[in-house]
Structures are given as structure tokens and as C-alpha cells.
């Protein structure tokens, strides 16, 4: 069934309209449309535009088997090259990220959810034979640690909606911490196609449903059996219609990590003012303090932390985000390529009614 859902979502993705999107996501979707469904099935976690990122230099047979000999050797040589030229690479914050997760008392989550045990993984750094991670995976562990520490769920089966879910790594970790949790993943159809494959392989007995056209939308609201989902994959094209119609239960938590700050102002406002968001009990944002600094306008829209404050919600947590805080990446700016931090730091903001 999950294969059928994934294939249908991939088919729908080929007609995704990008006219009003920001440049980053327009480029991602354009590239995704060039992929075949067989290619997605073969590698749904790492592709030309997105990946699980990198790990510190370490030769291990797990990554060798997953990558393949030639590709893995090229990867290792690229890591060595960056270390030699710049003294660092794209995963420079890896060990600091782990220490920050420990400060949140979240290391047990990584122990419970090592990346090499998750389906479709291709790259892992082993802390020991049982515990492994890569850069993106540490991000999911960090967000889950924040949720467990600062978010309170009154319901035994909390409903969590995430805007911009990619292949579902965050949902994987949260489901392992809160087994009765129910998840609504909002993303472009090509990303949800990846989620359907990953989550069904991760949780073979889970009930997965997707909304991507009028029929699937109407079926969801008229079929109580379908409403007993574990994972609901909601296309961005139907988010606002779903938001206006949804009245089953208020969300226990709504999350967004990074992508709201990458959107156009118009799309940002639509999401931030959506009915389902405003009715959520708690909201967790992790985004840039400044999405487009004057010295390096990273994204098209000028958004700051002040734009995420919402009437009717109190601030439960406001802090500089710890994940990847110490990352230093070789990149070109002002005509010179050298090691630099990101153009703006990120914040963790939890709002509660």
C-alpha cells in the first residue's frame, strides 16, 4: 500500500506548480521532476539537492556497503581535501552537536535511535558499535530532545503537525519516544513520496494515509477509519483547505524547522495565519534570527524572530538554537572562498496558549 501511495505522490509531484515559490524550493522541485520513481525508491534519503549531509572522517564498512566502493572513496577523498585546504569540512559542528544534545539530556534518544538502524541510511559515523549519527540525524535528535524537555502533552496520543518534513526523520525519532503519537506531515508531493517509503519501512504496521487531490481530501473527512492514522501525508497544495476544514481535534504541537524563513512573505503569512496553526496548543519554531541579513541576503524575504510571535500565545522558550551552532563551512562570499559561519544564527521558540 505504501508503494502505491508513494508512486501516486511522485506522479502528482510532476505537475507541482512553482510559479509563486521562493528560488530555493523552485530549484529543488525542478530537480526532483527529473528523477524517476525507481530512482526515488532506490535512494529516498539522499539525492542531488538534499542529503543526510556528512560525517567526520571515519572509514567504516557500513558506509562502504551503503555508498558503494567508488562513491564512498570519492566522498572520503573530498573530506580529506577540505580538511587539508580549509582545516575543516561541512560537519565541523558534529561533536559539539553531540555535547549540546547531552546538555538537553537527549543522548538516550540517540542511543535508542542510532542512524544506522533507520531505513535507507547511507552515511554514518559510529561513536561505538551501537550508536551512530550523521549531521542531519543529529538535527532530528536535537529537535526531539527539545520537544521532550519543554513540550507537555495532555493527550495519550498527541497529534503533531510538521511543516516541511522531508523524508520523515523527525517523525521517526518522535514516534520512537512517544509511540502513540499521530503525525501530520506537510510537504511537497515529491518529499511525501519519500516519507511514505521511509515511514512504512520504519513502522510496518503503521496506518499511513495521504491527501493529494479532492478525492483523498474528501475521503479523509468522511471516513472515520482513515482518521485513525499514524501518519497523514498532506500535500502543500491542500494544506490551507485542510486547515480551514479540520476540526477533529486541536493539534497538540505544530512544528517548523527552517523552511518558514525561506519562504516568500506571502507564503509565510498564509502559514503563520492558518487556522490549524492558530488553534494548536503549542508551536515550536526553529528558524533564523534574520532570514536575509543586509550583508548577505540569503533568502528573498526579510523575516526576523519578531515575525514568529503570535497573539494569544505565551513564550515558553526563547533561546539561540544549539544545533549546528558552531558549524563553519567553506563557502564563497565577497569574491573569496574561506571558512565562515552561516549568515545568521537560529533560534528555538516555543509558544504555548
C-alpha positions in Angstrom: 0.0 0.0 0.0 2.8 2.4 0.9 4.4 1.8 -2.5 1.1 2.8 -4.2 0.9 5.9 -2.1 4.5 6.8 -2.8 4.1 6.3 -6.5 0.9 8.3 -6.7 2.6 11.2 -4.8 5.5 11.1 -7.2 3.1 11.2 -10.1 1.4 14.2 -8.6 4.7 15.9 -8.0 5.4 16.0 -11.7 2.7 18.7 -12.0 3.7 20.8 -9.0 3.3 24.5 -9.8 6.3 26.5 -8.8 5.3 30.0 -10.1 4.9 31.5 -6.6 7.7 29.7 -4.8 10.9 31.1 -3.5 14.0 30.3 -5.6 15.4 27.6 -3.3 12.3 25.4 -3.4 11.6 26.2 -7.0 15.1 24.8 -7.8 14.5 21.7 -5.6 11.2 20.8 -7.3 12.6 21.4 -10.8 15.4 18.9 -10.0 13.0 16.5 -8.4 10.9 16.3 -11.5 13.9 14.9 -13.4 14.0 11.9 -11.2 12.2 8.6 -12.0 10.2 6.8 -9.3 12.6 3.9 -9.4 15.4 6.3 -8.5 13.4 7.6 -5.6 12.7 4.1 -4.4 16.4 3.2 -4.6 17.6 6.2 -2.6 14.9 8.3 -1.0 17.1 10.0 1.6 20.0 11.4 -0.3 19.8 12.9 -3.8 21.2 15.7 -5.9 19.6 18.5 -3.9 19.3 17.1 -0.4 21.0 14.5 1.7 21.8 13.3 5.2 24.8 15.7 5.0 28.1 14.5 6.1 30.1 12.9 9.0 33.6 13.4 10.3 36.3 11.3 8.6 35.9 7.7 9.5 36.3 4.6 7.4 33.6 2.0 8.3 32.1 -0.9 6.4 28.5 0.2 7.0 29.0 3.4 4.9 31.1 1.4 2.4 28.3 -1.1 1.8 25.7 1.7 1.6 27.5 4.1 -0.6 29.3 1.6 -2.8 33.1 1.4 -3.1 33.7 4.1 -5.8 31.3 6.7 -4.4 32.5 6.2 -0.8 36.1 6.6 -1.7 35.3 9.8 -3.6 33.4 11.0 -0.5 36.4 10.2 1.8 38.8 12.0 -0.6 36.6 15.0 -0.7 36.5 15.1 3.1 40.3 14.9 3.3 40.6 17.6 0.7 38.5 20.1 2.6 40.3 19.2 5.8 43.7 19.8 4.1 42.8 23.1 2.4 40.5 24.7 4.9 41.2 22.8 8.1 37.5 21.9 8.4 34.6 20.4 6.5 30.8 20.7 6.4 30.3 18.6 9.5 32.6 20.7 11.7 30.0 21.0 14.4 29.4 17.3 14.7 31.0 16.6 18.1 29.8 19.9 19.5 26.3 19.0 18.5 26.5 15.8 20.4 27.7 17.6 23.6 24.8 20.1 23.2 22.3 17.2 22.9 23.8 15.8 26.2 23.2 19.1 27.9 19.5 18.6 27.0 19.6 15.1 28.5 18.9 13.8 25.0 21.7 11.4 24.4 19.5 8.5 25.4 17.3 9.4 22.3 20.4 8.9 20.1 21.1 5.6 21.9 17.5 4.5 21.2 17.5 5.8 17.6 21.0 5.3 16.0 21.0 6.4 12.4 22.4 3.1 11.0 19.3 1.3 12.3 17.0 3.6 10.3 15.9 2.5 6.8 17.6 3.9 3.7 20.6 5.4 5.5 23.8 5.7 3.5 26.3 7.5 5.8 27.0 7.1 9.5 29.7 8.0 12.0 29.9 5.4 14.8 30.6 6.6 18.3 30.7 2.9 19.2 29.3 -0.2 17.6 25.7 0.6 18.8 25.5 4.4 18.5 25.8 6.3 15.2 24.7 9.6 13.6 25.2 11.9 10.7 24.8 15.7 10.6 21.1 15.7 9.6 20.3 13.0 12.1 21.7 15.0 15.0 19.3 17.7 14.0 16.4 15.4 14.5 17.7 14.2 17.8 18.2 17.8 19.0 14.6 18.8 18.0 13.2 15.7 19.7 15.2 16.5 22.8 13.7 20.0 22.9 10.2 18.6 22.4 10.6 16.1 25.2 12.0 18.6 27.6 9.8 21.6 27.0 6.5 20.4 25.4 3.8 18.9 27.6 1.2 16.6 26.0 -2.1 16.2 27.7 -3.3 13.6 25.3 -2.1 10.0 25.4 -2.0 10.1 21.6 -0.6 13.6 20.8 -1.2 15.0 17.3 1.9 16.7 15.9 1.9 18.6 12.6 5.2 19.4 11.0 5.5 21.9 8.1 8.4 20.8 5.8 9.1 17.1 6.8 11.4 15.9 4.1 11.6 12.1 4.4 10.2 11.9 7.9 13.3 11.6 10.1 11.9 13.8 12.8 8.7 11.8 12.9 10.7 8.6 13.2 12.5 9.8 16.3 9.4 11.3 17.9 7.4 8.1 17.2 10.1 6.1 19.0 9.8 8.4 22.0 6.0 8.8 22.0 4.8 5.5 20.4 1.1 6.6 20.5 1.8 9.9 18.7 0.0 10.7 15.5 1.7 12.8 12.8 0.7 15.1 10.0 3.5 15.7 7.6 3.1 18.8 5.3 5.4 19.0 2.3 5.6 18.9 -1.5 4.4 15.7 -3.1 7.9 14.5 -4.1 9.0 14.8 -0.5 5.9 13.0 0.8 6.7 10.2 -1.7 10.0 9.7 0.2 8.2 9.9 3.5 5.7 7.1 2.5 8.6 4.8 1.7 10.7 5.6 4.8 7.9 5.6 7.4 6.3 2.4 6.1 9.6 0.6 6.2 10.3 2.1 9.7 6.9 1.2 11.1 5.5 -1.7 9.0 2.2 -1.9 11.0 1.6 1.9 10.9 -1.5 3.3 9.2 -0.4 5.8 6.5 -2.8 8.0 4.5 -2.1 10.8 2.1 -4.1 13.8 0.9 -3.1 15.0 -2.6 -6.3 15.6 -4.5 -10.0 16.2 -4.0 -10.9 12.6 -3.7 -8.3 11.8 -1.0 -9.3 15.0 0.8 -13.0 14.1 0.9 -12.3 10.5 1.8 -10.3 11.6 4.9 -13.1 13.8 6.3 -15.9 11.2 5.6 -14.1 8.0 6.7 -13.6 7.6 10.4 -11.4 4.6 9.8 -8.9 6.7 7.8 -8.9 9.2 10.6 -7.2 6.6 12.8 -3.9 7.2 11.1 -0.4 7.1 12.4 1.0 9.2 9.6 -1.0 11.6 7.4 0.9 12.9 4.4 -0.6 16.2 3.5 0.4 17.9 0.2 1.2 21.6 0.4 -1.4 22.2 -2.3 -4.1 21.0 0.2 -2.7 22.4 3.4 -4.9 25.6 3.6 -8.1 23.8 2.6 -7.3 21.1 5.2 -6.5 23.8 7.8 -9.9 25.5 7.2 -11.8 22.2 7.3 -10.0 20.4 10.1 -12.0 20.4 13.4 -11.5 16.9 14.7 -9.0 17.7 17.5 -6.8 20.7 18.1 -3.1 19.9 17.5 -1.0 19.2 20.5 2.0 20.6 18.7 2.8 22.3 15.4 6.5 22.5 14.3 8.5 24.1 11.6 12.3 23.8 11.3 14.0 26.3 8.9 11.6 26.4 5.9 9.2 29.2 7.0 12.2 31.6 7.0 13.0 30.5 3.4 9.5 31.3 2.0 8.2 34.3 0.3 6.5 36.8 2.5 3.1 35.9 1.0 3.5 32.2 1.7 4.9 32.9 5.2 1.9 34.9 6.2 -0.5 32.3 4.9 1.1 29.6 7.0 1.5 31.8 10.1 -2.1 32.9 10.0 -3.6 29.4 9.1 -6.5 28.3 11.2 -4.9 25.0 12.2 -1.7 26.7 13.4 -3.6 29.3 15.4 -5.6 26.5 17.1 -2.6 24.5 18.1 -1.9 24.1 21.8 1.9 24.5 21.3 4.1 25.7 18.5 7.9 25.0 18.1 9.8 27.1 15.6 13.5 26.8 14.8 14.4 29.5 12.2 16.9 32.3 11.5 17.0 35.4 13.6 17.4 37.2 10.3 16.5 35.4 7.1 18.1 38.0 4.9 20.9 40.0 6.5 21.9 43.2 4.7 25.5 42.0 4.4 24.4 38.6 2.9 20.7 38.5 1.8 20.5 34.7 2.0 16.8 34.4 1.2 14.4 36.7 -0.7 12.2 37.7 2.2 13.2 39.8 5.2 11.9 37.9 8.3 13.1 38.1 11.9 12.2 36.3 15.1 9.6 39.1 15.8 7.6 37.8 12.8 7.0 34.5 14.6 5.4 35.9 17.7 1.6 35.3 17.6 -1.2 37.0 19.5 -2.8 34.6 22.0 0.4 32.6 22.7 2.8 32.9 25.5 6.5 32.4 25.1 7.6 29.2 26.9 11.1 29.0 25.4 13.2 31.5 23.6 16.9 30.8 23.0 19.6 30.6 20.5 19.4 27.2 18.9 22.3 24.9 19.9 22.2 22.6 16.9 24.9 23.3 14.3 25.7 26.5 16.2 29.4 26.0 15.8 29.3 24.9 12.2 31.9 26.6 10.0 31.6 25.9 6.2 34.0 26.7 3.4 31.9 29.0 1.1 32.4 31.9 -1.2 31.4 35.4 -0.1 32.7 38.9 -1.3 34.6 37.1 -4.0 36.6 34.9 -1.7 36.1 31.3 -0.6 37.1 30.6 3.0 35.7 29.1 6.2 32.7 31.1 7.5 29.7 30.7 9.8 26.2 30.8 8.5 24.9 34.3 7.6 22.5 34.2 10.6 22.2 32.1 13.7 19.0 30.2 14.5 16.5 30.4 17.4 14.4 27.9 19.3 11.0 29.4 20.0 8.2 27.5 21.8 4.8 29.2 22.0 2.0 27.9 24.2 -1.6 29.0 24.8 
